[in-house]
């Protein structure tokens, strides 16, 4: 099912609509957001200079650091009294990335999520179980509202509590699961371990997955666990842009359709900033159109992808972005949470018993991400006291949990045993490359 007529406009119609909205957005942001006005003035660009879609390239980029530098509301274009919702994601320091919505923003957002849900096969007859964690994370409430908008029944289950997850699936006839791909695989394994065959004993036929990338090996594994007829699609978004609802896969599974009447996508060389051609892989840059509370121009997402413009067999004509192939920066996505090594380093450097050297290992066990942080002791006499070591592990773990919102495994090493680097330190080893 196609939710909105804008999904089937021809390329010329899409670009006419985008240009009209772009002109309005640039004038709006120049008038209302001082940091943007300063950036544009420095670049010598005025709203009147935007006469075509290609003129977007004249505008300066927006970076995640801009959120940190203007925390909490310095990038907002409306007064706080005009906001009806706040959300936040993790930032590169202790400060979160704060986002907000006006009443109109909320309506647009949930309509965009409704489109994504329909792309992925959802309909008004579905019973949807949401296994994202609720709170300031945009994923849960975004999919919740979008699915309700198309008329589906929603169970706001949140993450964890496997026993109750399975009970609701059985008792309420759940047909659609919202989760991270890794949690869906873990949950499916737990279901099978209890002697339940999801394909025969449950009614779940659709998975709408986000919060982390889904590789093709993960999708293949999903079919092994949930059944060959299980339709699993992934969708893309981030809090800064709106949350979920930027793009999503349709049932053809040939890339994620971008809601182009609300977002302009570019792909750039992450080093030079040069805009790349269709089909070339680079860093995804998104400009938001028509947002009232937090309009963003040329936001560098850090995600690597490529764009495709040929119409899809599903009937949609919007551009598609390929499944993400990596990151242009050092951000990790752990169980749907953005984690930067600098966040970890900030916690570790504040603990006098450990040195400045550390190593991060990320692996996937039972389809769930596990992060282990190995740190060096500054005093090897601590190795003689199990009690002190245990106390220190708990102290480090508690500090990291408060900073990241995630539980981590801590491994303590003797002084001078971790690898030293002459050049740029390689702190992270990601062992999830097998896709599972």
C-alpha positions in Angstrom: 0.0 0.0 0.0 1.2 3.5 -0.9 0.3 6.0 1.8 0.8 9.4 0.1 0.6 10.6 -3.5 3.9 12.4 -3.1 5.6 9.0 -3.2 4.6 8.6 -6.9 5.5 12.1 -8.3 7.8 12.2 -11.3 11.3 13.5 -10.9 10.5 17.0 -12.2 7.5 17.3 -9.9 9.6 16.2 -6.9 12.3 18.7 -7.6 9.8 21.6 -8.1 8.3 20.8 -4.7 11.7 20.4 -3.1 12.9 23.8 -4.5 9.8 25.6 -3.2 10.2 24.1 0.2 14.0 24.6 0.2 13.7 28.3 -0.5 11.2 28.7 2.4 13.4 26.6 4.8 16.5 28.6 4.0 14.8 31.9 4.6 13.1 30.6 7.7 16.3 29.3 9.3 18.3 32.4 8.3 15.7 34.6 10.0 15.2 32.6 13.2 18.4 30.7 14.0 21.5 32.8 14.8 24.2 30.1 14.5 22.9 29.3 11.0 22.8 32.9 10.0 26.4 33.3 11.2 27.5 30.3 9.1 25.7 31.5 6.0 27.1 35.0 6.4 30.6 33.5 6.7 30.0 31.5 3.5 28.6 34.6 1.7 25.2 33.0 1.1 21.9 34.7 1.4 18.4 33.1 1.1 18.0 34.9 -2.2 20.9 33.0 -3.7 18.9 29.8 -3.7 17.4 29.6 -7.2 17.8 25.9 -8.0 18.2 22.6 -6.2 21.9 22.7 -7.2 22.3 25.9 -5.2 21.9 23.7 -2.1 25.6 23.1 -2.5 26.4 26.7 -1.7 25.1 26.3 1.8 27.4 25.2 4.7 27.2 21.8 6.3 25.7 21.2 9.7 27.6 18.8 12.1 26.7 17.0 15.3 29.2 19.3 17.1 26.8 22.1 16.3 24.3 20.5 18.6 26.9 20.2 21.4 28.0 23.8 20.9 24.5 25.1 21.0 23.0 22.8 23.7 20.2 22.6 24.6 18.0 24.8 22.3 20.4 27.1 20.4 19.5 25.5 17.0 15.8 25.7 17.6 13.7 28.1 15.5 10.7 28.5 17.8 10.1 29.4 21.4 9.9 26.6 24.0 6.2 27.4 24.5 5.6 26.3 20.9 7.1 22.8 21.5 4.8 19.8 22.3 7.5 17.1 22.5 11.2 16.7 23.4 13.4 13.8 22.4 17.1 13.3 22.8 19.8 11.0 21.6 23.3 10.4 22.9 25.9 13.0 22.1 29.7 12.8 21.7 30.1 14.1 25.2 28.0 13.9 28.4 25.4 16.2 26.8 22.7 14.6 24.7 21.6 15.8 21.3 18.3 17.6 22.1 15.5 17.7 19.5 11.9 18.9 19.7 8.7 19.1 17.8 5.9 21.6 17.3 2.4 20.2 16.9 2.8 20.4 13.1 6.2 18.7 13.2 4.7 15.9 15.1 2.0 15.4 12.6 4.4 15.4 9.6 6.8 13.1 11.4 4.1 10.5 12.2 2.8 10.7 8.6 6.3 10.0 7.3 6.5 7.0 9.7 3.1 5.8 8.4 4.6 5.8 4.9 7.6 3.8 6.0 5.3 1.3 7.8 3.2 0.9 4.7 6.3 0.4 2.6 7.3 -2.5 4.8 3.9 -4.2 4.4 2.0 -2.9 7.4 -1.7 -2.3 7.3 -4.7 -1.4 9.5 -5.3 -5.1 10.2 -1.9 -5.6 12.0 -1.3 -6.1 15.7 2.1 -4.5 16.2 4.4 -5.3 19.2 7.0 -2.6 19.7 10.2 -4.0 21.3 12.2 -0.8 21.1 13.0 0.9 24.4 10.7 3.8 25.2 11.9 7.1 26.6 13.7 9.9 24.9 14.8 7.6 22.1 12.7 8.5 19.0 12.3 5.0 17.6 9.6 3.6 19.9 7.2 6.5 20.0 7.9 7.3 16.3 6.8 3.8 15.1 4.1 3.7 17.7 2.5 6.8 16.4 3.0 6.0 12.7 1.4 2.5 13.1 -1.5 3.9 15.0 -2.0 6.4 12.2 -2.5 3.7 9.6 -5.0 2.0 12.0 -2.9 -0.8 13.4 -3.2 -2.0 17.0 -0.1 -1.2 19.0 1.4 -3.0 22.0 4.0 -0.7 23.6 6.0 -3.6 25.0 9.4 -1.9 25.1 12.6 -4.0 25.1 13.5 -7.0 27.3 11.3 -9.2 29.4 11.4 -12.1 26.9 8.8 -14.2 28.7 6.1 -11.5 28.5 7.1 -10.7 24.9 6.3 -14.2 23.9 3.2 -14.4 26.0 1.7 -11.3 24.2 2.7 -12.7 20.8 0.8 -15.8 21.5 -2.2 -14.4 23.4 -2.8 -11.3 21.3 -2.0 -12.7 17.9 0.8 -10.3 17.1 1.4 -10.0 13.4 4.1 -7.3 13.3 7.3 -6.8 15.3 9.2 -3.6 15.7 12.7 -4.1 17.1 16.4 -3.8 16.3 17.5 -6.6 14.0 19.8 -8.1 16.6 17.1 -8.2 19.2 14.6 -9.8 16.8 17.1 -12.6 16.1 17.7 -13.0 19.8 14.0 -13.1 20.5 13.4 -15.6 17.7 16.0 -17.9 19.1 14.5 -17.7 22.6 11.1 -18.6 21.1 12.5 -21.6 19.4 14.3 -22.7 22.5 10.9 -22.9 24.2 9.7 -25.3 21.6 7.7 -22.7 19.7 7.9 -22.6 15.9 7.3 -18.9 14.9 6.2 -19.9 11.4 3.6 -22.4 12.6 2.7 -21.4 16.1 2.7 -17.6 15.9 1.0 -15.1 13.5 4.0 -12.8 13.1 4.6 -12.1 9.4 6.3 -8.7 9.3 9.3 -7.2 10.9 9.9 -3.4 10.8 13.5 -3.0 11.9 15.6 0.0 12.7 18.1 1.5 15.3 21.0 -0.4 13.7 21.8 -1.6 10.2 20.6 -5.0 8.9 23.0 -6.9 6.7 21.8 -9.4 4.1 23.3 -12.3 6.2 21.2 -11.0 9.1 18.1 -11.0 6.9 18.8 -14.6 5.8 19.2 -15.6 9.4 15.9 -13.9 10.2 14.1 -16.1 7.6 15.7 -19.2 9.1 14.4 -18.3 12.6 11.1 -16.6 11.9 10.2 -18.5 8.7 10.6 -18.1 4.9 7.5 -16.0 4.6 8.6 -13.5 7.1 8.9 -10.0 5.5 11.6 -8.1 7.2 12.5 -4.6 6.1 14.7 -1.9 7.6 14.1 1.8 7.9 16.4 4.8 8.4 16.3 7.9 10.5 18.0 9.7 13.4 16.8 12.0 16.1 18.4 15.1 14.6 16.4 14.7 11.4 13.1 13.7 12.9 13.6 10.1 14.2 12.5 7.2 12.0 10.7 8.2 8.9 13.4 9.5 6.6 13.5 6.4 4.4 12.5 2.7 4.4 12.6 -0.4 2.4 9.5 -1.5 0.4 8.6 -5.2 -0.3 10.9 -5.2 -3.3 13.9 -4.9 -1.0 16.0 -2.8 -3.4 17.1 0.1 -1.1 15.3 2.5 1.2 12.8 5.0 -0.3 13.4 8.5 0.8 10.5 10.8 1.7 11.8 13.4 -0.7 9.0 15.9 -0.2 10.4 16.4 3.3 14.1 15.5 2.9 16.7 16.3 0.3 19.5 13.7 0.2 23.0 14.2 -1.1 26.0 11.9 -1.0 29.4 13.6 -0.6 33.1 12.7 -0.4 33.5 12.6 3.4 37.0 14.1 3.0 36.6 16.9 0.4 32.8 17.6 0.8 32.3 17.2 -3.0 28.9 16.1 -4.0 29.1 12.7 -5.7 27.1 11.3 -8.6 24.3 8.8 -8.5 25.6 5.4 -7.6 28.8 6.6 -6.0 29.3 5.7 -2.3 30.0 8.4 0.2 28.6 10.2 3.3 24.9 10.8 3.4 23.9 14.5 3.9 20.2 15.4 4.6 18.4 18.7 4.4 15.1 18.8 6.2 12.2 20.6 4.5 9.4 22.4 6.3 10.5 21.6 9.9 9.4 24.3 12.3 11.1 23.5 15.6 14.5 22.2 14.4 15.2 22.9 10.7 18.5 21.4 9.5 20.4 22.2 6.4 23.0 19.8 4.9 23.3 17.7 8.0 26.3 15.3 7.8 24.9 12.0 9.1 28.3 10.2 9.1 26.5 7.2 7.4 28.0 5.8 4.1 25.6 4.9 1.3 24.7 5.7 -2.3 21.6 7.1 -4.1 19.5 5.5 -6.8 16.9 7.3 -8.8 15.2 4.9 -11.1 11.5 4.2 -10.3 10.8 1.1 -8.2 8.6 -1.9 -9.2 6.5 -1.1 -6.1 5.2 2.1 -7.9 7.2 4.6 -5.9 9.3 7.1 -7.8 11.3 8.6 -4.9 15.0 8.2 -4.7 16.4 5.3 -2.8 19.4 5.0 -0.6 21.4 1.7 -0.5 21.7 -0.1 2.8 24.4 1.5 4.9 27.9 0.3 4.3 29.6 1.9 7.3 30.4 5.1 9.0 32.6 8.1 8.0 33.5 8.7 11.6 34.2 6.5 14.7 30.7 6.2 16.0 29.5 2.7 17.0 25.9 1.6 17.1 25.4 -0.8 20.0 21.9 -2.3 20.4 20.5 0.8 18.7 22.4 3.3 20.8 25.0 5.6 19.3 28.3 5.3 21.1 31.5 7.3 20.5 34.9 6.2 21.9 35.3 9.8 23.2 32.3 9.2 25.5 34.0 6.2 26.9 37.4 8.0 27.2 35.8 10.8 29.1 34.6 8.3 31.8 37.9 6.4 32.0 40.1 9.5 32.3 38.2 10.5 35.4 39.1 7.3 37.3 42.6 7.6 38.8 43.1 3.9 39.3 43.3 3.3 35.5 45.6 4.7 32.9 44.8 6.5 29.6 45.2 3.4 27.4 42.1 1.3 26.6 40.7 -1.1 24.0 37.1 -1.6 22.9 35.9 -4.9 21.4 32.4 -5.3 20.0 31.1 -8.7 19.2 27.7 -10.3 18.7 26.7 -13.2 21.0 23.3 -14.8 20.8 22.5 -12.1 18.2 23.0 -9.3 20.7 25.8 -6.8 20.7 28.3 -7.1 23.5 30.9 -4.4 24.2 34.0 -5.2 26.3 36.3 -2.4 27.4 39.8 -3.4 28.5 41.7 -0.9 30.6 45.1 -0.7 32.3 45.7 -0.4 36.0 48.1 2.3 37.1 49.2 0.2 40.1 49.8 -3.5 39.8 49.4 -4.0 43.5 45.6 -3.9 42.9 46.0 -7.3 41.2 46.6 -8.8 44.7 43.2 -7.8 45.9 40.2 -9.5 44.4 37.9 -7.2 46.4 39.5 -4.0 45.2 39.5 -5.2 41.6 35.8 -6.1 41.8 35.0 -2.7 43.4 37.0 -1.0 40.6 35.2 -2.9 37.9 31.8 -1.9 39.3 32.9 1.7 39.6 34.0 1.8 35.9 30.8 -0.1 34.8 28.6 2.3 36.7 30.2 5.3 35.2 29.9 4.0 31.7 26.3 3.0 32.2 25.5 6.5 33.3 27.3 8.0 30.3 26.2 5.6 27.6 22.9 4.2 28.8 24.4 0.7 28.2 25.8 -2.1 30.2 29.4 -3.0 29.3 31.9 -5.7 30.2 35.0 -4.4 31.9 38.3 -6.2 31.7 41.2 -5.0 33.8 44.8 -5.4 32.6 48.2 -5.1 34.3 50.1 -1.9 33.7 51.9 -1.5 30.4 50.2 -4.5 28.8 47.9 -2.9 26.2 49.2 -2.0 22.8 50.8 1.4 22.2 50.5 3.3 18.9 53.0 5.6 17.3 50.3 7.1 15.0 46.6 7.3 15.4 45.5 4.9 18.1 43.2 2.1 17.0 40.9 1.7 20.0 38.0 -0.2 18.5 37.8 -3.8 17.2 34.4 -4.6 15.7 34.0 -8.3 15.3 30.4 -8.1 14.0 31.5 -8.0 10.3 30.1 -11.5 9.7 26.7 -9.8 9.7 25.3 -11.9 12.6 
